[in-house]
Structure formats: C-alpha cells, structure tokens
Amino acid sequence: MTRLLRILIVIIYLSCSVTAQERTDSVFPLDGEEDLTVSILTCDPGPDVYELCGHAAIRIRSEKMDSVWNYGIFDFTSPNFIYRFCKGETDYMVYGYRFERFMPPYVRRGSRVTEQVLNLSQEEAKKLRELLQIESLPENRVYRYNYVRDNCATRPWKRVTQSTGREIALPDTLFFPTFRSEMRHFHRNYPWYQFGIDLVLGSGLDYPLAKDEDTFAPPVLQAKLAQAFIGGEPLVSQTNILFPGYVDPTLPPTPWYLTPMAVGIVMLLLSLGTLFAYMSKGILLKWWISLYFLVAGIAGCIVTFLVFFSEHEATSPNLLLLWLNPLQLIVAVGIWFKSWRLPLNAMAFYNILMALGLTIFLGVIGSPVALQDVNSAVWPMLWSILPLSDAILFINGILKLKQKKRKK
C-alpha cells in the first residue's frame, strides 16, 4: 500500500515542483528608476516521471538584481502531507529568489533551459513585478495547485496577462485536442506512468480544449509564446538558450514486453487457461482467480477514494470504477470458501455484464458519446474477468448438478 500511495502521488504530481528546502525569499526593493526585463524560463523534461512535463518560471532582472519567481514550491514536511495530497489538498507556494539558485538542478539533470524575453513596456513589467511581490508575501503565497488548470506554467502566464493593458493573441492552433492526449505525448516513453494516470483520472481529461488550455505543459506554453502577438508586435522579442542540455535526457522507450499491454495479454492468456484447465481436466487455478480479483479490489479502493473523496481534477466521473471497485475483494476471498457460492455467483454475473457494457460503451461506441478515453492496455486486463467469471459460474453449476444426482 505504501508503494501504491507513492505511485499515486507521482501520478498526480506532474513535474512542476521544487522542494521547500530549495526555496529562499529574494524580494528586492522596488526602484522606480530601474529598467526591468521580463522573461519566461522553460526547462525541458528530465528523466524522472515528475520531470516529464518540464518546468516554467518568470525571470525579472535589471542592472541591480536578477530574480526568478517560481510557482512550483511545495513543503513535503508539512503535517499529513501524503493524505492531503491524495485527497486533493495540494497546497503549493510561489517564492521569489535569486536566479543563480534556479539553474543548477536543470544543469545537473541535463535539461535545456530556454529564456523568452517578453516585449513588455516598463509600466507592464513593473506592474508584473509588483503583482509577484504581493503574491509571494507569507499571507498570500499558498495556492491550491491543479495539475492542468493552475500550475507552474498556467500561473506565470496568467500573471503576465494580468499585468498588460494590451491584448495578447495566442495562435488559434491547438497542439493537442485534450488534456489526456497531451499527457500521453510527454509520457510516451513511460507507459506504466501513463497507464496509472488513465486508470485513476476520468472523463474530465477528455473534453475538447480551448485554444489556450493546452498551455498547462511548459513546452507547449513556450511554443505558443513564440507565435504570440501583443499590440500587433511579437510577444517574444528575443530567445536565449541559457543551457543547451543533452539531446534527450528522458529515458528510452520501454521494451514492448515490459509494457502494460504485454502484461495485459499475459493476464488474458492466464485467465483463458484457467477456464480451459477446469473445463478439460478439472484443475482449478484458485491462486490466479484470487490474485486477479485481489489486485482489482485494491486498485478499486484507490479509485473509489479518488472518485468520492478527492478534490483532484478529473478523478470523477470515472467509468472504470465499475470494474475497479472494492467489491472485487469478495471474489478474491470467496473463491476459497464453498459457502460463499451465492455472492460469488452474483459478482460473476455482474462482472460479465459490466465487462460487456464497458466494451460496448467505451470501446465500440467510444468518444464523443462515451466521453472517456481508455488506455488500450485496459482491454486485455478487463477482458480477463470474463473467463474467470465464467469459470466461477461453471464451477458452482457443476457442484449443484452433482448434488442433484446424489439425491436421486
């Protein structure tokens, strides 16, 4: 369970964070005579799962100071951090600190750092700096983090738009149609990470995005800023590569035989083999039936918690709750006891109808009617429940037939 909780935190925590130990205040005094330069810093993805979407921050500098304003700060040592994180009470903070403290982590991991100098007037730059200084005060710095709507990329962009009196026109082109498709792009070499996201996050990730909603990932924000205009002029006046990085510091693609799809196919074959072994030779693989429903039941406890108690974005509604729910634990335990025949039969009938229904609704009909995009590896894992449920019904039916013959 500890490992599952850690995986859950990583799934929810989409790579826009710096630990509280790295924070340091650097609220420089305002000087009306200074000329300020405002930039958006974008750090490319790194090799760890929490770095896959990169990071973004605001840089403001003059001849007298050079500061970074970072919305990705969290305090892991705060009371009940893991429980509150799982529940959705993800309190993050914004801090301003010296630029020299910002670069080392990204240089160590080999991620490129790009600076886009914004074409803001001095009045706009000073208004932005004042907004950031006020927001970073102890009584204001904490905010409720949301990994697609309010994070280290969306907050800097909102503050820039708030500080300008001119309209900023982003390109109309959408880089990705949905939140989930954008996540899958950045997680493409990490199939188990994306599989976990697809299990616990529901249909809220699958609606068509507006033209600026895909900027929750820092690299997408960077690409859109490069094509943006303010007052008829390009928003980005200059682009600087502060650190070139490596070609691609992320991990290589996962071998096909270690992917969720490969595991799902093995599960389906084991389940078909379980049914065949009993029907042909009377051998019952109780261990596999129990293990399958034990995993489904434990995963169901997590999904149930997220659907009904979590405040995280898109955890509800989640149609996979029909499959992954705590009731599957009845089968995991009941398969070992003949007296549990009635609840086992009830769960077997339910699971057959459920699997067929989800296949038709999510697989055959699909989006936009279904409104939830299911990971392809779900299908062999879900279909594994069909032969196992058939085996349960067949077993109980044979026992009843033998009893009738004895009575005669």
N, C-alpha and C positions, 0 to 999 in steps of 0.2 A: 504493500500500500504506500510505503514511503516513496518507492520508485515511481509508482503511478502518479503521486502528487507532484513529484519533481517534473515528470514529463508534462503534466497538466500545466504547471507554471510556465514551462518553456513554450508550450503551445500558445498560451495566452499572451506571453510576453514577447512582442515582435521586434526585438532588436533595436529599440530606440533608447536604451538606458545606460546610465553611468552610475556606479555605486555612490552612496552618500559619502564614503571615505574620500572620494576624489573631489568633492565639492569644496569651494572656497569663495567667500564673498570678495568682490572687487568692484564696489560701487564707487566709481571715481566721481569727484565733484564736478558739477556742471560748470562749463566755462563758455559764456556766450560768444566769445571771440574765436573759438576753435572751429576749424573746418573738419567735418566728420565724413568718413567714408563708410558706407554700409554695404555688407556682403552677405550672401548666403553660402555657408560652407556645406558641402555634401561629401560624406565619406562613403566610399563604395562598400559593398558587402564583404564580410570576412568569412572565415572557415567555420565558425561555430554557429549553431542554429539561431542563437539570439542576435547574430550579426547579419543575417541573410538579407534583410531589407535595408541595410546601411544605416546612416545616421545623418541628421541635419542640424544646423545651429546658425545663429546670427552672429556676425562679427561686426563690431563697430570700432573704428580706430581713428586716431588723429596723430599729430606730432607728439603729443604728451602721453597718450595712453593707447592700449590695444587690448580690447576685451572681447570675450565670447559669452553669448547668452544661450544657455543650454536648458531645454525643457525635458531632458531625459534623465533627471536625477531622481533616485528613489532611495529609501532608507531600509535596507534589509534587516536592520537590528531593531526596528520599531516593534512594539508589542503585537503578538498574534499576526505577524506579517503573512505567513503562509495561508492561514484560514481566511484572512481578509482579502488576500489576493485571489484565492479561489472563488470567494463569494462575489468578487467584482468590485470590492472597495479598493481600487488601485490608485492610491494617492501618490502622485508624482509631484515634483517641485521644479521650479525654474531658479537657476543661480547664474550670476554673472561672475566671471573670473578671468584671470589674465590669459591671453591667447597662448602663451608659451606652455601652459599646462594642458592645452587641448590636444595638441598634435601627437605626443609620444605614444598613446595607446594604438593609434591607427598606423603609425610608422612601424610599431612592433608587429602588428598582425599583417602588414603588407598591403593595406587598402589604400587606393588612390584617394587623395583629398583634393577637391576642386573648389575654387573660390569664384563666385559670380558677383562681380561688383554691380550694384544696382544704381540705376540712373535716377536717383532721388535728389530733390533740392535740399539745401541746407535746412530749410524750415521743416521739411518732411523728415530728414534724418534726425534732427534734434527732438522732434515730437516722438519718433520711434524710440529713441534712447530714453526719453522721459517715461514713456509707457513701460519700458522694460525695467527701469529702476523702481518704479512704483510697484510693478507686479512682483518683483523679487524681494520686496520687504517681507520680513518674517510673517506678518499677518496676512499676506497676500500670495505668497509663493506656492502654496499647495494647491493642486488642482486634481480633479478626477480624470485620470488617464483613460482614454479609449483608443484601442489599437488601430481603428480605421477612421475615426472621426476627430479625435483630439489627442495628437501625439507629437513627437519631436519634429515632424515635418509640417503638420497642419497648423500648429500653433505659431511657429515663426511666420508662415505665410499669412495667417490672419492678422498678426500684428503689423506686418508690412502694409497690408491693405487698409488697416485702420489708421495708419499714420499718414497716408497720402490723401490729398484732396482731389486727385485726378483718378480717372477710371483706368484700371489695369485690365487689359484684354488678353486673356489666355487663349491659346489655339482651341478651336472647336473640336479638333480630333481627339477621340478617346483612345488612349494607348491600350486599355483593357475594358471589356464590357461590364465586368462585375468585380467585386472585391475578391471573390474566391479565385477567379481566373488570374488576377494579378498576383495573389499569393502563390499560386501554383507556378507561375513563371519564375519567381525568385527562389522557390523551394524545389525546383525541378531536379536537383541532384540529391535531394534529401526526401525520398518518398515516404519514409516512416513518419517523419515530422508532419508532412502534408496530410498523410493518412489520419493521423491523430486529430489534426485541425478539422478535416472533413467529417470525422465521427462526432466531435463534440460541438461543432458550430453548425447551426441550422440554416434555414432559408433566408435569414437576414443578410447573408453574404452574397445572395444570388440575384438581387433585383438590378435592373439596368441603371448604370451610374450616370450622374450628370457630368458635365464637361470638366469640372474641377475636383470631383470626388476621388478620382484615381490618383491624386497627388499625395495620398497618405504614405506612399513609399518614397523615400527621399530621392532615389534616382529618377523617378517619374517626375517629381517636382522640378528637379534640375533640368530635365529635358524640356518641360513646358515653359520654365522661365526663359530658356534660351530662345523661345519663339514668341514670347510675350511682348506687348507694347504698352507704353504709358504715355498719354498725351500725344499719340501719333509717332513716338520715338521708341526704339528698342528699350525694353526694361533693363536688360543686361548690357552695361557699357563696356565691360571687359571681363574676360575669363582667364583665370590663372590656375595652373596646376601647382599646388603647394607641395605635393608629394606624389610622384608618378606611380608608386605602388608596384605590385607584381602583375603579371599578365592576368591571372585569375587566382586569388588566394583561397577561393572556396574549394571544397573537396571535389574530386572527380565523381562522375556518375556512379551510383550504386549498382553493382553487378545484378543482372536480372534475377539470378537465383536467390538473392537476398532481399528482394523487393516484397512489399505486401501482396502483390498479385501472385508471386510464386508461392508464398505461404498459404494464400487462399486456395490455390489449386491443390496443394497438398492436403489441406483440410477437407476439401470436397472429395478427393480420392479416398481419404481415410473414412469419411462418412459413408460413401458408397460401398467401400469394402466392409464396413461394419454391418450394413444391411445384408449384403451378399453372404457374408460369413455365417450369419444367423440363419438365413433362409435356406442355405445349401448344406451347412454342416452343423447347425445348432449351436455354433460358438458365438457367445455374446461378449463383445468388447465393451464391458461396462466402464472401464477406465477412460475410454475415449469419449463416450457419451457424457460421463460426469465431468471430464476436463473441459469439453466444449462448452457445456452449459454453465460451468463454474466461471470461466473467463467471460462469457456473455453476461452473466449476472453481476460480476464485479464491475465490468465496464458499464453495465446498466445502472449501478449505484452512482457512478460518477456522472453519467449523462442525466440521470434523474435529478441529482443535486443541482447541476448547471441549469436545467430547464426550469425548475421550480423555485430555486433559491438564489441563483447567481444574478448579479446585475450586469454581467458582461454582455457586450453587443452580440446579437445573433445566436445566443445559446437557445433561444426559444422563439418560434416553434422549431422542433427538430423531429422529423418523422421517423428517424432511426430509433427513437425511444420505443417505438412499437416492437422493435427487435431487441435492442439492448436495454433491458429493464431488470429490476431486482427479482421479478417473478421467475426468471430463468433459473434462479438458485433452487427452486422447488424440484426441478428435474435433476439438477446436479446431485442433490441429496437423495431424492426419492427413488432414483434408479436402483439404489442398494436395498430397498425395502419393498417386499411384496404388498404390504398393507397400504402403500401409497399409490395403488393402482388407479384409483379414481382421479386424484389431482394430476397424475402423470398423463392419463388419457385426455383430460381437459386441456392441459398445456400442449399436448401433441396436436390436437385439433386446432387450437389457437395458432400455434406456430406454422402449421401448414397453410391456413387461411391468410395469416399475416405475411408470410414469405411470398405467396402468390399475389397478394394485394399490392405489396410494395414493388414487386417486379413489374406489375402492370402499370401502376401509377407513376413510379419513378423511372422505370426502365423503358417501357413501351411507349407510354404517353409522353413522359418527360416534360422538360421545360418548354413553354412558359406555364403550362397548366399545373404541373407539379410544384414548381417554384422552389425546388431544392435540387442542387446538382450533387450527385452522389459519386464518391470515389469509385473508380472501376474495380478496385480490389475488394470492395464490399460485396460484389455479386457472388463470387465463389464462396466467400465466407458465409453469406446469408443463405445461399442455396444448400450449404452443408446441413442446415437444420431440417431440410425436407427428408432425406433418407434416414436421419436419426429419429425424427418424429414417426416416420413410417415404421421403423424398427420397433419403437415403443408400442405402437398400436398393434403391430403384428405379434409381438411377444405376449401382450395381455390377451389378445384374441385367442391365441393357441392355448394359453393356460385355461381359459374358460371352456374351450372345446374339450380338453382333457377331463375337466371336472364333470361335464355333462355325460361323457362316456362312462365314467366311473359310476355315476348314479344309475345309469341304465344297467 
